[in-house]
């Protein structure tokens, strides 16, 4: 599930840029917090060392120059701040004087031993070390019994508390300042991707019948302008190609119509055997039908359509009657599941031609005593027409080319031109629909037409 989510995110440019942006922001914030934490910690520790360094020198002066209650009073003044403790040790390590702030516990025996371990009676400069969450500065001092040790400690708990407070302030800055700025940056990043999405939507909306449209972008960047110009140039070239193709088919069909009409007239009046005449006329009519189909196909995407509210239920009812009439010779069983009151805005004649071609194929390539089922359903704003037969079927190899012009599969029978499904596909797509076909050899074929 996790890998699938990551794959979905990284499969789009928006996802990749967003992931890169958020990862960069996260790393920047992490490095920022780490650097600030380290800087604050080092600064506070230096401040503590400086503080106890001065305090231990003051304590040494007090111990060496004052005695009795006066000395004790001055020493207590040194621990008036929170977290402070002062210890004076005799040469043998026993405490002569020990005082501390109310928030700090008395120095333990273990800490006294550490004082002796870390401090040298002959070292004139303070020695700094940490023991049991107390940062000490210790140095030798002259006491009544000889050379002893004076040590001033500062609780690191105060250090931690200060660090946490400062980190809380930094976290607040990150949360209330940096994160909102990052969010604004993320929105701006997504805004920059809007033109790309607009290009995608416009490109998908362009069909064979709307090649005259061009992709437009508001205030494009130089890179997007390059993409826009490249796509529009390609659309212009495609429009010229399709226009030339339609013109060729139209010209060829018109050019052939007259000679065929003359040939048919001469054949009808020629002194020929009846069967020869009929075969010749049948061949001429087949050629003429093919020309008519070519003319129709060339005009599908080039003529202005009459769009009106059409009852698809009525069209399907007419197709049922057509299938019943044409299927009598093969004794086909016609069944239907037609939803009532299904309407669609479309070109009625074009839609009728597209669906009748599908039904005609279902009859022509069906078996004796086979069956055809016609279905019309409207659900969730989608209208679906399904024509299912029990015919000879289409092989997998032929299925991939079944909508190509003049293509007739290896199992095709009869004298079709190979333009029927090509016309259906062109007509359905020009009307904004989709057509798909599923088939198995010797089992039958199902054609599905969908409108939204």
C-alpha positions in Angstrom: 0.0 0.0 0.0 2.8 2.4 0.9 4.8 1.6 -2.2 1.7 2.1 -4.3 1.1 5.5 -2.7 4.7 6.6 -3.4 4.4 5.3 -7.0 1.2 7.3 -7.5 2.8 10.5 -6.1 6.0 10.2 -8.2 4.2 9.3 -11.4 3.1 12.9 -12.0 5.2 16.1 -12.3 3.0 17.8 -9.7 3.7 14.9 -7.3 7.5 14.9 -7.9 7.8 18.7 -7.6 5.7 18.7 -4.4 7.6 15.8 -2.9 10.9 17.5 -3.7 9.7 20.9 -2.4 8.3 19.4 0.9 11.4 17.3 1.4 13.7 20.3 0.9 11.6 22.4 3.3 11.8 19.6 5.9 15.5 19.2 5.5 16.0 23.0 5.8 13.9 23.1 9.0 15.7 20.1 10.4 19.1 21.6 9.7 18.0 25.0 11.0 16.7 23.5 14.3 19.9 21.4 14.7 22.2 24.4 14.0 20.2 26.7 16.3 20.1 24.0 19.1 23.8 23.4 18.9 24.5 27.2 18.9 22.3 27.8 21.8 23.7 24.9 23.8 27.3 26.0 23.2 26.5 29.6 24.0 24.7 28.7 27.3 27.5 26.3 28.3 30.1 29.0 27.7 28.0 31.5 29.7 27.8 29.0 32.6 31.5 28.3 32.5 32.2 32.1 32.5 29.8 32.6 35.4 31.3 29.9 37.6 34.8 30.9 36.6 34.2 34.4 38.0 32.3 33.0 41.0 35.0 30.6 42.0 37.6 33.4 41.9 35.4 35.5 44.1 34.8 32.6 46.5 38.6 32.1 46.7 39.1 35.7 47.7 36.4 35.4 50.4 37.8 32.2 51.8 41.4 33.5 52.0 40.6 37.0 53.3 37.6 36.6 55.6 36.7 34.4 58.5 33.8 33.3 60.6 30.3 34.7 60.0 31.5 37.4 57.7 33.0 34.8 55.4 29.8 32.6 55.6 27.6 35.6 54.8 29.7 36.6 51.8 29.7 33.0 50.5 25.9 32.8 50.8 25.6 35.9 48.7 27.3 34.0 45.9 24.5 31.4 45.9 21.6 33.9 45.9 20.9 33.0 42.2 19.1 29.8 41.3 21.0 26.6 40.8 24.2 27.7 42.6 26.3 25.7 45.2 29.7 26.5 46.9 32.0 24.0 48.6 35.2 24.6 50.5 37.3 21.5 51.2 40.3 21.1 53.6 43.5 19.5 52.5 42.3 16.1 53.6 39.1 16.4 51.6 36.6 17.1 54.4 34.1 19.9 53.8 34.9 23.1 55.7 32.0 25.0 54.3 29.1 24.0 52.1 26.2 26.2 51.0 23.7 26.1 48.1 20.5 27.6 46.6 17.2 26.2 47.8 16.6 24.5 44.5 19.9 22.5 44.5 20.6 19.5 46.7 23.6 19.3 49.0 26.9 18.1 47.5 27.1 14.3 47.8 30.1 12.3 49.0 30.6 11.1 45.5 30.8 14.7 44.2 33.3 15.6 46.9 35.5 12.7 45.8 35.3 13.9 42.2 36.3 17.4 43.3 39.5 15.9 44.8 40.0 13.9 41.6 39.6 16.7 39.1 41.2 19.4 41.1 44.9 19.8 41.9 46.1 21.7 44.9 48.9 23.0 42.9 46.9 24.2 39.9 46.4 28.0 40.1 43.7 28.2 37.4 40.1 26.9 37.8 39.3 23.4 36.6 35.9 22.9 34.9 34.0 19.6 34.9 30.4 18.3 35.2 29.2 15.8 37.8 25.6 14.7 38.5 24.0 17.5 36.5 26.2 20.2 38.1 28.8 22.2 36.3 31.8 22.9 38.6 34.7 25.2 38.6 37.3 24.4 41.3 40.7 25.8 42.3 43.1 25.7 45.3 42.6 28.1 48.1 44.5 28.8 51.4 42.4 27.7 54.4 43.3 27.5 58.1 44.5 23.9 57.8 46.7 24.6 54.7 45.9 24.4 51.0 42.4 23.3 50.4 39.9 23.5 47.5 37.1 25.9 46.8 34.5 24.9 44.2 31.5 26.7 42.7 28.8 24.7 40.9 25.9 25.6 38.7 23.0 23.2 38.0 22.8 22.1 34.4 19.0 21.6 34.9 18.8 25.4 34.6 20.8 25.1 31.4 18.4 22.5 30.0 15.4 24.5 31.1 16.7 27.6 29.3 17.6 25.6 26.2 14.1 24.1 26.1 12.5 27.6 26.4 14.6 28.9 23.6 13.9 25.9 21.4 10.2 26.4 22.1 10.6 30.0 20.9 12.4 28.8 17.8 9.7 26.1 17.2 7.1 28.8 17.5 8.9 30.8 14.8 9.1 27.7 12.6 5.4 26.9 13.1 4.0 30.4 12.8 6.4 31.9 10.3 8.4 29.4 8.3 5.6 26.8 7.8 3.1 29.4 6.6 5.7 30.8 4.2 6.4 27.2 3.0 2.7 26.7 2.5 2.4 29.8 0.4 5.4 28.6 -1.6 3.7 25.2 -2.1 0.5 27.0 -3.4 2.6 29.1 -5.7 4.3 26.0 -7.0 1.0 24.4 -7.8 -0.2 27.6 -9.4 2.8 27.4 -11.8 1.6 23.9 -12.8 -1.9 25.0 -13.7 -0.9 26.0 -17.3 0.5 22.5 -17.9 -2.8 21.0 -16.7 -4.7 23.4 -18.9 -2.6 22.2 -21.9 -3.4 18.6 -21.0 -7.2 19.3 -20.7 -7.2 21.3 -24.0 -5.2 18.6 -25.9 -7.5 15.8 -24.7 -10.5 17.7 -25.8 -9.3 18.1 -29.4 -10.7 15.4 -31.7 -10.6 14.7 -35.4 -13.6 16.9 -35.8 -12.1 19.8 -33.8 -8.6 20.0 -35.2 -9.2 23.7 -35.9 -8.9 24.5 -32.2 -5.7 25.8 -30.8 -4.2 25.5 -27.3 -4.2 28.8 -25.4 -2.4 29.7 -22.2 -2.7 32.9 -20.1 0.6 34.6 -19.4 2.8 31.6 -20.4 6.5 31.4 -19.4 9.1 30.9 -22.1 9.1 27.2 -21.6 5.4 26.8 -21.7 5.2 29.1 -24.8 7.6 26.8 -26.6 5.4 23.8 -25.7 2.3 25.7 -26.8 3.8 26.7 -30.1 5.0 23.1 -30.8 1.6 21.6 -30.1 -0.2 24.2 -32.2 2.2 23.6 -35.0 1.5 19.9 -34.8 -2.3 20.5 -34.8 -2.0 22.7 -37.8 -0.1 20.0 -39.7 -2.6 17.4 -38.6 -5.5 19.6 -39.7 -3.9 20.0 -43.1 -3.3 16.2 -43.4 -6.9 15.3 -42.4 -8.4 18.1 -44.6 -6.3 16.8 -47.6 -7.4 13.2 -46.9 -11.1 14.2 -46.8 -10.7 16.2 -49.9 -9.0 13.3 -51.7 -11.7 10.9 -50.8 -14.4 13.3 -51.7 -12.8 14.2 -55.1 -12.1 10.5 -55.8 -15.7 9.5 -55.0 -17.2 12.3 -57.2 -14.8 11.5 -60.0 -15.8 7.8 -59.9 -19.6 8.3 -59.6 -20.1 9.5 -63.2 -18.2 6.7 -64.9 -20.0 4.1 -62.7 -23.4 5.6 -63.6 -22.5 5.5 -67.3 -21.2 1.9 -66.9 -24.4 0.8 -65.2 -26.5 2.4 -67.9 -24.6 0.6 -70.6 -24.7 -2.7 -68.8 -28.4 -2.5 -68.4 -28.9 -1.9 -72.2 -26.2 -4.3 -73.4 -27.0 -7.5 -75.1 -25.8 -9.8 -72.4 -26.8 -13.1 -70.8 -29.2 -12.4 -67.9 -26.9 -13.9 -65.3 -23.8 -12.0 -66.6 -25.8 -8.8 -66.6 -27.0 -9.3 -63.0 -23.5 -10.1 -61.8 -22.0 -7.0 -63.5 -24.8 -4.8 -62.1 -24.2 -6.3 -58.6 -20.5 -5.5 -58.8 -21.2 -2.0 -60.1 -23.7 -1.4 -57.2 -21.1 -2.7 -54.7 -18.5 -0.2 -56.0 -21.1 2.5 -55.9 -22.0 1.7 -52.3 -18.3 1.8 -51.4 -18.0 5.2 -53.0 -21.0 6.5 -51.1 -19.5 5.2 -47.8 -16.2 7.0 -48.7 -18.1 10.2 -49.3 -20.0 9.8 -46.0 -16.8 9.0 -44.1 -15.0 12.1 -45.5 -17.9 14.3 -44.6 -18.4 13.1 -41.0 -15.9 15.6 -39.5 -16.2 18.3 -42.1 -20.0 19.1 -42.1 -22.1 21.2 -39.7 -24.3 18.8 -37.6 -27.8 19.3 -36.6 -27.8 18.8 -32.8 -31.1 18.1 -31.2 -32.7 16.3 -28.3 -33.1 12.7 -29.5 -34.9 9.8 -28.0 -32.3 7.0 -27.9 -35.1 4.7 -26.8 -36.9 5.3 -30.1 -33.7 4.7 -32.1 -33.1 1.4 -30.4 -36.7 0.4 -31.0 -36.2 1.0 -34.7 -32.9 -1.0 -34.6 -34.8 -3.9 -33.0 -37.3 -3.9 -35.9 -34.4 -3.7 -38.4 -32.6 -6.6 -36.8 -35.8 -8.7 -36.7 -36.5 -8.0 -40.4 -33.0 -8.7 -41.7 -32.5 -11.6 -39.3 -35.4 -13.6 -40.6 -33.3 -15.3 -43.3 -30.9 -16.7 -40.7 -33.8 -17.3 -38.2 -32.0 -15.1 -35.6 -33.5 -14.6 -32.1 -33.6 -10.9 -31.3 -33.8 -9.9 -27.6 -33.7 -6.5 -26.0 -33.3 -4.6 -22.7 -34.2 -1.1 -23.5 -34.6 1.6 -20.8 -37.4 4.0 -21.4 -37.2 7.8 -21.7 -33.5 7.9 -22.5 -32.6 11.1 -24.3 -29.3 12.5 -25.7 -28.4 15.7 -27.5 -26.8 14.6 -30.8 -27.1 14.5 -34.6 -29.9 11.9 -35.1 -29.0 10.8 -38.6 -25.3 10.3 -37.8 -26.1 8.3 -34.7 -28.6 6.2 -36.5 -26.0 5.4 -39.2 -23.3 4.5 -36.6 -25.6 2.1 -34.6 -27.2 0.6 -37.7 -23.8 -0.4 -39.0 -23.1 -2.2 -35.8 -26.4 -4.0 -35.9 -26.0 -4.9 -39.6 -22.6 -6.5 -38.8 -24.1 -8.4 -35.9 -26.6 -9.9 -38.5 -24.2 -10.4 -41.4 -21.6 -12.3 -39.3 -24.0 -14.3 -37.2 -24.7 -18.0 -37.4 -27.9 -19.7 -38.5 -30.4 -19.6 -35.6 -28.0 -17.4 -33.6 -29.1 -14.6 -31.4 -28.6 -10.8 -31.0 -29.2 -8.8 -27.8 -29.6 -5.1 -27.8 -29.2 -3.1 -24.5 -29.8 0.5 -23.6 -29.0 1.7 -20.1 -28.5 5.1 -18.4 -26.7 5.2 -15.1 -24.7 7.9 -13.3 -25.0 10.3 -16.3 -23.6 7.7 -18.6 -25.6 6.2 -21.5 -24.5 2.8 -22.8 -25.6 1.0 -25.9 -24.6 -2.7 -26.2 -25.0 -5.0 -29.2 -24.1 -8.6 -28.5 -24.2 -11.4 -31.0 -23.4 -15.1 -31.2 -21.6 -14.9 -34.5 -18.2 -16.2 -35.8 -16.3 -13.7 -33.7 -13.1 -11.8 -34.4 -9.5 -13.1 -33.8 -7.2 -11.1 -31.4 -5.0 -10.2 -34.4 -8.0 -8.8 -36.4 -9.4 -7.0 -33.3 -6.6 -4.5 -33.1 -7.3 -3.3 -36.7 -11.1 -3.8 -36.8 -11.8 0.0 -37.0 -9.3 0.6 -39.8 -10.7 1.6 -43.2 -11.2 -1.2 -45.7 -10.0 -3.8 -43.2 -11.9 -7.1 -43.3 -10.7 -9.9 -41.0 -9.6 -13.3 -42.0 -13.0 -14.8 -41.0 -15.1 -12.1 -42.7 -17.8 -13.3 -45.0 -20.0 -11.6 -47.6 -19.2 -8.7 -49.7 -18.8 -5.8 -47.3 -16.6 -2.8 -48.1 -14.7 -2.8 -44.8 -15.9 0.7 -44.0 -18.9 0.0 -41.7 -17.1 0.0 -38.4 -14.7 2.7 -39.5 -17.8 4.9 -40.1 -19.3 3.9 -36.8 -16.1 4.8 -34.9 -15.7 8.1 -36.7 -19.4 9.0 -36.2 -19.5 8.1 -32.5 -16.3 9.9 -31.6 -17.4 13.0 -33.5 -20.5 13.0 -31.4 -18.4 12.9 -28.2 -18.9 9.2 -27.5 -16.6 6.1 -27.2 -16.9 2.8 -29.0 -15.2 -0.4 -27.9 -15.4 -4.0 -29.1 -14.8 -7.4 -27.4 -14.8 -10.7 -29.3 -13.9 -14.3 -29.2 -13.6 -16.6 -32.2 -16.6 -18.9 -32.5 -18.2 -17.3 -29.5 -19.5 -14.0 -30.6 -18.9 -10.2 -30.5 -20.0 -7.4 -28.1 -19.9 -3.8 -29.2 -20.3 -1.1 -26.6 -21.1 2.6 -27.3 -21.0 5.0 -24.4 -22.0 8.7 -24.1 -21.6 10.9 -21.1 
